[in-house]
Amino acid sequence: MGLTVGPISAAEHVAFVRKQRSVSFLQTPAWGRVKTEWRSESLGWFDGPRLVGAGLVLHRPVPRLGRFTLAYLAQGPVIDWTGEIEVWLDPLTAYLRAHGAFAIRLGPPVRTNTWSAAQVKVGIADPGVKRLPEVPSQQLDPVGALVTSRLRDAGWLPPSQEDGFGAGQPQFTYEIPLAARTEDDLLRGMNQLWRRNIKKAAKEGVEVTVGEDLKAFHELYVHTAERDRFTPRPLHYFETMFAAMSAEDPERIRLYLARHQGDLVAATILVRVGAHAWYSYGASSTEKREVRGSNACQWAMIRDSLAAGCDVYDLRGITSTLDTDDPHVGLIQFKVGTGGQAVRYVGEWDLPLRPMVYRAFDLYMRWRGYMRRRGR
């Protein structure tokens, strides 16, 4: 008999996650409680009676066709991606098709390429290079190549080639490896500007504490959104996020607050599951930027992640652009200063189960994106 897929309880799901070295926080039951606009369920893969895999599925209905849903597994599921993936994905497809999914979208947590900070810098400096994939990578992951090939052969549709941040999770991230490294190792890996800013914050007397004042964070976050021209999430989103994640694991999420002479100058949110830590949200004041509160927050989170035994400190998404005329390139330049590495993942793949409904949903999402760009 092959593997079977069926619902599992949140408690079973959490117990499975705790046995893994690393699982995306987007694949924990708590994340389903954060994403209140989606319906969530925990699914398990069984080899006989034994639970051998798990995934959080978020269901989004089609407007005016509520009985059909897009089944979305962000940065998951948590299965063995190194072997025959059909034995895992076929029972998942059968289950979700039988329960009204018009398509499945998943993002295997599998790398394809890695670029060192030095390689990224060379790419940015070369006017003939416009995108990261044009730079020869430091490391090619054979598992990533195999998963990509098998998904394509099985009829899954590859990620969109459009650059930027879409509705799903970014295919390119920036990460700092922590395993077998010391604080001194990490500082030596940073560029001179990052090291100078960390020292400047300490010299200026910036104090970073772990706190619970979400209201203060949110006020600074809204200020940051107005300055940097993005749409902020409401306060209740962060309140829900902290409540859900903390209930699942008291060490899952932390708020870092950087103050200078009593003034809040920066604030960040750290999320950790097992040996993987993520910089999740950040905010900074326009005044007193010279005291480098943001760098102080980052260094505090990196040190705490290292002390917790993490393998990776994840600065999350970047776009693949290396074009200095593109406004997104500033983000990768900021992250490259940490001395980490750019990572490309397999990306998010779609499997249409009801092609006509899938096409209608795709048209709706394109229209919605167009209206958002128009500011409507």
N, C-alpha and C positions, 0 to 999 in steps of 0.2 A: 504494500500500500504506500501511496505517496503522502505528502504533507497535506493537511487540511487547515482551513482558515475559518475562524469563528469569533464571536464577541468574547471579550474577557473583561473582568471587572477592573476598575481603576486601581484597586489594591494589588491585583495580580500584575497589572502593567507596571506599576511603580516598583514592585519587587523584582521584576525582570530587569528594569532599567538599572537598579542598584547593583546588579551582578555584572554589568558591562563596564569596561574601562572608560568608554566615552560614548555619549548619546547626545544628539542635539536637543536643546531645551524645547525645540519645536515638535519633538516627538515624545513629550511627556503629557500625561493626562491634564496637568495643571494648565498647559497652553490651550487646551480645548475650552477651559473655563474662562480664559482671557479673551478668546475670540468669540465673543457673544453673538456676533452676527452670523456665525456658522453653527451648524449642528455637528457635534463631535461624537466619535465612538472609538473605543479601543478594540483593536483586532489582534488576535494571536495566531501564530502558526504552530501546529501541533504535529509531532512525530509520535503517533499513537497517543498516549496520555500526556506526553512530555511537551511543555511549552518551550519552543526553540527560536521563536522570533516574535516581534511585536511591532505595532504601528499605530500612530494616532491618525485617524482619518477625519478631515474636516469636510463637511458636506455643504455645498452652496447650491441653492435651487436656481433654476432658470426663471427669469421674470415671466410671469403668466403661464408657466409650465411647472408648477410647484412639485409635481410628483417625480420630476427628473432632477438629479443633482450632479454637480461636478464633485468627484471624490478626490480630495487633495491630501497627499502625504508629503509635507514639507520636510526636506532634508531627511527623508526616510523612504521605506521602513527600516527597522533595525533587524536585518537578516544577514546571512552569509552571502556577500556579493562576490566572493572569490571563485565560486564554482559554477554549476549549471543554474543560472538564475531563473530558467523557465519553471523549475520545480517549485520555486517560491512565488513567482508572479502569476502563473496560470491559475492556481486556486484562489488567489486574491481577485483576479479578474472575474472568475466565475461567481464568487460571492458578491462582489459589488454590482455586477450586471444584474444578478437576481434581486438585488435590493434597490434598483431604480437609478443606478449611476448611468449617465449618458456618456461620461468620459472619466478616465483616471489620469491624474497628474501626480507624478512623483519625482523626487530629487535625490537620487542615490548619493549617500555621503561618501563618495569615492572620488579621489583626485585623478586628474589626467596629467597635469604639468605643474612644475614648480620653478619659479625664477628667484634668484637671490636679489638682495637689495642692490648690489653692484650691477647686475644685469639690467635691472629696471632703470637705474640711473643712466646707463649707457644708451638704452633705448630712448629715453626722454631727450638726451643730448643730441641724438642723431635726427636731423631734420627729415631724413628719408623714411623714418619709422613712425607710423601713425597709431598702431595698435600693438598691444602686448604679445599676441600670438605671432607677430612678425619677428620677435626676438627669440633666438634659439634658447630653449629652456634648459635649466640646470639638471632637471630630472624628469623623465617620462615614467609614468606609472603603468605597468602592463595590465593591472587589474582594471584601471580606468579605460584603457583601450579595448579590453575584452568586453566590459559591460556596455560601452558605447556600441560596439559591433553587434552584440546580441540583442540589444534593445531595437536597433534599426532593423535587424533581420526579422524580428518578431512583429514589426508593423508599428512600433512606437514612433511618434513624430518628434524630431529633435528640437532643442531650444531655438527660440527666435534669434536671428543674427543681429537684430537691432541692438545698438549699444545703449547704455543707460540703465536705469533701475525700473523694471516693469512691476507688474502686480505681484509676481512671485519673488523668490529668493535669488540674490545675485549669484551668477556662475563664478565670478572672480572674487576672491577675498584676500585680505592681508593678515598674515599670522606671524606671531613670534614664537619659535620653538623654545620651550623651557626645560625639557628633560635633560638631566645631567649638566645643568648650567648653574652658575652662581650669580649673585647680584652684580659682582664685578664683571663677569663675562657679559652680562646683558648691557651694562653701561658701556663697555668697550665696543660692543656691536652697534651702538647708536652713533649717529653723526654728531659732529661738534656742536651744532645748534641745539640738538635735543639735550645733550649733557650740560651745556651752558644754561639752558632754560630751567632744568631741574635744580641746578646749583643756585640759580638766581632766586627761584621760589623759596628755597631753604634760607638763603641769606636775607631775603625780605621778610621772613617770619611767617610765611604762609603755613597755616595749620590745616591738615586734612584729617577729618574724622568720619567714622561710619555712623550714620544717624538715621532718623526716621521722619524727618521733616519734609514730607513730600510736597506740602504746600509751597515751601520756600524753593524747592527744586523746580516746581512747575512754574512759578512766577519768573524765575530766571530762564527757564526753557522757552516760555512764551516770548520773552524779550529777545532771546536768541533767534527764534523763528521769525520775528518781525525784522530783525537786522539781516538775517541770511535768506529771507524770502522763501520760507517753506511753511506748510500748513501744520500747526502743532496739534498733537493729540490732547484731548481734554483731561483734566485732572482725574476724573473717575476711572479712566483707562489705566492709569498708573496705580491707583488705589486697588483696582481689581487685580492687576498684575502682581503686586506685592502680596496681597492677601492670598491669592491662589497658589503662588509659588512657595511662599513661606509655609503655608499649611502642608504642602507636600514634602518640603525639606527646609528646616530653619536656616540652612546654609546656602540655599539656592540663589538668593538675590540680595544685593546690598546696595545701599545708597551712600555715595562718597560726597562729602561737602568740604570744599576748600574755602577757608576764610582768611582775610587779611585785615588785621586790626578790627575784627568784629564784622567786617563786610563780607557777604557771600560773593566770591569772585568766580567760582566754577563749581559744577556738580556733575557727577557721572553715575551711571548705573552699571553694576557688574552682575552677570549671571554665570553660575557654575553648575555643571552636571558632571560628576565624576572628575576626570582628569582634563576637562576642557572648560576654559573660562572665556567669556565673551564680554567685550565692551559693548554695551547695548544702547545706551542713550547718553548724550552729553549736553551741557549748557554752560555758557560763560557770559560774564558781564562785559559790556563795552568799555566801561571805566576800569582802570587799574589792570589793563591787559598786560602792562609791563611787569607785573609781579608773577606772571606765568602760572596762574592757578590751574589751568587745564593740564599743563605738563605735570604739575604736582599730583593731580588726581590720577593721571595715567600711571605715573611711577608708583603710587600707592597701590593701585589695583594690580599692576604687574608683580610687585613684591609680594602681595598677599596671595596671588595665584601661585607664585613660585613656592611660597611657604606651605600652601595647601597640597603640594605635590602634583600640580597640574603639568601636563605635557605641552599644552598649547595655550597661549594668550591670543585670542582672536579679535582683531580689530574690525572684523566683518567686511561688508561689501566695498568693492571698488569697481569702477568701470574699466574696460580694457583699453581705454584711450591713452596714448602717450603723446598726443598732439598738444603742443604747448599753447595753441590757440583755443583749445577746448577748455571751458571753465571747470570741467570735471578733473582735469589733470592736477589741480591743486590738492585734491584729496589724496591722491596716490603719492604725491610728493611729501605731504605731511606724514603719511604712514611709513613711507620708505625711510624716513629719518630714524625710525625705531630700530632699523637694522634687521628686520624680520625678512619675510619672503612673501612674494605674491603666489597665490595658488589658484589654479583653475580646476573646477570640479566638473563632473559629467554634465551637470545642469539639469533643468527640469524638462521631463519628457511627457508627452500626452499620448494616451491611447483612446481614440474615439470608439465608443461602443454603440452609439446611435448617431451616425454621421450627420444626419439632417439637423438634429438638435444641437450637435457640436458646432456645426457651421453657424447656426442661429446665435448661439452663445458667443462665438468668436466675433461675429459682427456686432453684437451688443457691446462687448468689451472694447472693441475698437472705437465705437461711437462714444462710449463713456469716456475713454481716454482723450478723444478729440474735444469733447465738451469741457473736460477739465483743463486742457491746454488753452482753451478759449476763455477760461475763467468763469464758466457757467455752472 
